[in-house]
Structures are given as C-alpha cells and as structure tokens.
Amino acid sequence: MHHCALEPGQTGVCRARKNEGGKIVCTNYGWITSLALDPIEKKPLYDFHAGSMILSVGSFGCNLRCPFCQNHEISMTDGEALAVEYVSPRQLADLALMWKEQKKAGNIGIAYTYNEPLVGWEFVRDTAKLVREYGMCNVLVTNGTASQEVLEELLPWIDAMNIDLKGFREAYYRKLGGELETVKAFIARAQESCHVELTTLIVPGENDSIEDMEAQAEWIAKLRSSIPLHITRFFPRYRMMDREATDVEQLYRLAGVAGRHLEKVYVGNV
C-alpha cells in the first residue's frame, strides 16, 4: 500500500520487502515465526466452520504502526533477531494435510495470521493454491491495507477473511500509518468473493465514540447487513501502557449501536 521508493539495499516500512539489485523482493518469504493449531473462533471467525481447528502461521513485518499491537515482537521487526525457520509452501501445505488426516486435530486448512500476512502476499498465494488442491480452506487475517491488485491475486484462493477495521476516521488511520479509504475498498471487494468478518478494537479516547460506531455500522450495512462485526476490548499493550482498558459498559453500548444496523455483532475480550 505504501509503494515505498527504495534505494538498493533499503527495506520498506513493512520491514519485509527490500530493494536488492534494483528489484523489490519479499524478504520474509517462507520464514516462519509462529505456528499453532488454533480454534477457528480465535481468528476470530464465528460464522465460518464453527467448532473447527485451523493451522495458523505467521512470519514477521507489518505495514501499519499500531501502538497497541499485541504481536509487536514479530510485526515490528525485520526478523533478524527472531527465531525463524524456513518452510516452503509445499511443506506447509503438507503439514496442514497431515493434521487434517489426524482426526483428533481436525484441521480444516491454513490461517495466515499473527503478523500482517499481506506484506508477504506471494507466500500466501503460493501456499494457498496448494492448500486448495488438497481440498482445504484458506483464511486470511489482515488489516486490509493493500492494493486492489494484491487482493485480486489472492481472492481466487481465499475462503474467508477477518479484516481489522481499526476505526472510522481518516485521522485515526493516519496515526496508525494507514488509509481508511484503502481499507474500505479492500473490504468492499473482499466481501463480494469470500466470507468476511470484521474486527474493531475499541481504544479509549481514539475510536470509542457513539458517532463513529454509528457511521461505521451504517457503512458496513450498506455493503451487507449480514457481515459479522467483532467489537473487542483494548488492554494496555506495547506503546500504550498509559491507557486504561476499555470500559465494558461502553463496549456494550457500542455493540448496541452497531446492532441497530447489523445482524451479527459480537463482543470480545470481556
């Protein structure tokens, strides 16, 4: 999304793409920092294969700079100081298949998550094709900060997404290093092609107003009122240790506002 103009040897804002000899390359391709078999609800996806498990994989890097990031240890680094292991798309797909065939695991596919997967979208695309060949699902957990060209490369292979809609003011997105309109366009296109659920972390003093939630829910409903929205509670993290956790009553008030427009509103982290 940032379209960084990089000199040879320079790394982009995302810390996962670099100019090597005049060519922009993906430096986190296949380098895995996190791997776990998670409940699908943890993504969070509540209306997609509920009760299932999914192999969740992460690398390093992110194209936003959220001061409340819960995975900042991997998202805000170039990976050099991390314990990483190279796993090829075929190896990862084979692992997913193995855990599918172990009935106790009950794996349904792969979720690309933990850091921002779209900074290494080529690895997501290449792996997702193989996962689909094995008859399994691909889930993308993303901030939606990507071009339409990248989205179109991935949509044929993605079955479901949870997209962070950080808030509904452009000024707030600018604070985080992104653009609201880019994310809105991403959501609008994605929901035409696959199952989509949205998540908004409510940060006190930033995106917790009734007016913002009203505008956000109205916009989502114009796309489709059946899109699930997860409204989640903020806890002090990373560079926002000076804030109190979100007031639970305010969280439920915002959920009530969203519920006037949307069919499914879930409250999380309470």
N, C-alpha and C positions, 0 to 999 in steps of 0.2 A: 504493500500500500504506500510506503514512504518513497519508493522509487529512488533510493539513495544514489547519488552520483559519486561513485567510489573511485579513488585513485588506486593504481596497482598496489596490492598489499593491505589496503584498507578493508575493514569489516563494517558492515552496516549497523544501523540502530538495533536491529534484532539480534546481533551477535552470532548469527547463524548463516550469514551469506557474506561472501568475500570476493574481492577482485583479485584473481590470480592470473597474471599474464594477460590482462585485458578482458578476461572472461569472468562473469559473475557465477560463482559456484556455491553450492549448498554444502557448508562445512559440517552440518550435523547429520548428514545422510547416513542412516543406519546406526548411528551412535546412540545407544540406549542408556538412559539414566534410571529409569523406573519401569518395573514390570510386575503386574499383580493381577490376580483373578478377582474381580470385583462384582458385587451385585449391580445389575443394570440401574437400579434406583440411585446408586451413588453418583451417577454421571452429572446431574440427575436426569433420568428419563423414567417417568412414571407410567406413561401410556404406550410404551413400546416393549413388547416381550416381558411384561412384568413378572417378577419372580425368577428371572434368568440370571446367569453369571456371564461375564464377558471379560476376555483377556484385555487388560488395559496397559498401554505402552506410552512412554514419554521419552523425550530427548532433552535438549536444552535450547534456550533462547525464547524471546518473545518480542513482538513488535509494539507493545504498549509498555508503559512505565507506571503501573498502578502502585501507589504507596502502601496499599493494604494487601498485596499479593500473598497468598497463602503458600505458594510454591516458589518463592523468590530464590531459594537456594539453587534451583535448576533453571528458572526462567530468566534470571537477571545475570547470567554468566555465559561465557563463550565455551564452557565445558572443560577448559584446561585443568582446572583444579578439582574436577569431579571424577568419581569412579565410573567410567563409561565402558561399555562393551559393544563391539560391533556385531550386529545381527543383520543379515541380508533379508530382503523381502521374502524370499523363499523359505529361509529358516524360520522367520516369524510366522508366516502362514502355516508352515508345517507344525509349529508348536501349538498354534490355535486349533488345528485339526486334531492333534493328539489329545488336547484337553476336551475337545468335543466328544471324542470317542470314549473317553473315560466318563462313564455315565454319572459318577458321583460329582464330577466337576460341572458337567452340563453346559460347557461353554458354547455360546452362540456365534462368536466371531471376535473381532478386534475393535477396541475403542482407542482412538488416537487422542491423547489427553495429557494431563499433568502440566506440561509446558504448553506453549501455543503451537499446535501441530502445523499450522499453515506457513510458518517460517521455513519449514522443510516439506513443502507440499509434494515435491516429487517422490519422496519416500512413501508418503501416504498413498499417492496414486499407484505406484508400482506394487505396493503390498496389497492394497485394496482389490486390485484386479485378480491377484492370486487367491485372496480370501473368497471372492465371489465365485471363482472357478470351483472352489471346494464346497460351494453351496451354503456359505456362512454370511453373516451380516457385518457391515462396516458402520461404525459410529464415530462421528466427529464431534469433539467437544472443543469449541472455538470461541474467540472473541469477535469473529466476523469481520475483522479488519483486513480485508483482502480485496483485490481487484475482481471484477466480474470474469476476467479471462482465467484467473486461477480457479475460481468457483466452477466455471464450465468444464475445466479439465477434470474436476473431481466428482461432479454431480452424477455421472453415469454409474459410479461405483459406491456411492454413499447411500445407506438405507435410512439413517436417522442422524440428527444433529441436536445437540444442546448448544445454543448460542447465547453468550453473555450480552445482554443489553444493559450496559453499565448505568444508564440514566437516560434522560430525555431532553437534555440541554446541550447545545453545541459547546458552550463554555466549559462544561464539566468534562466533556470528551477531550477538549484541548488540554486540560490539566493532565490527563492520562496519556497524552501523546497520540490521540486518535481523532477520528471524524465521525460524528453521529450519522451524517448522510451516507457515508460509505457502509456503515453497519446496517442501516435501514434498507439500503439497496441489496445488500447481501441476504438479509432475512427475507425480503420480499421475493427474491428469486429462489432461494433455497426451499421455501415452503411450497413452491409450485412443483418440486421434484421429489421431495422426500419428507419423512416425518420430522417435524421440527418442534422442539420445546425451547422456551426462553427462560433465562435466569437473570434476575436483578438483585444484586447485593445492596441492601439499604444502608448507606453510610450516614451517620448523624451529621447534620449540617451541610450535606453535599447534595443528596438526591432523595431526601426524605419528605418532601412536601406533597400535600394532597394534590396540588395543582399539577405537579409534574407527573404523578401517577395517573391522574385523570387523562392527561394528554397522551401518555404512553399507551394506556389501555384502549383508548379510543382509536389510536393509530393501528394497534395490533388487530382490533376487532374489524377494522376496515379490510385488512388482509383476509382474516378468517377468525371468527369468534371462538372457534374450537381449538386454537393454538394454546397449549398449556403454558401458564406463566408461573415460575417459581420465584417467590419473594423470600429472600433469605436474610438472616440476621448477621450483621457485622460484629466481629470481635477484634480487639486491638491486635494488630499484626505488623511486622516488618517496620515501616517508617511511620506508622500511625498508632503508635503505642500511647499517644496522648489523648486518644478518644475513648469515650465510654462505649460499651456495647450498645447496639440498637435497642431502644425501648420496645419491649414486647407488645405493649398496647398499641404503639404507633405502627408496628409491623402489621398487626391485625386490622387496624384502621385502613391502612393502605391496601391490604388484601380485600377488604370490603369495597373500597373504591374500584379496584380492578374487577371485582366480581360483578359489578353492575354492567360491565361490557363484555366480559369473557366467561366462557362456560366452565373453565377449569383453572383455578388459582390455588397454588399450594404454598404453604408457609414452611420454611425450613430453618434449621439451626436454632430452634427454640427449646 
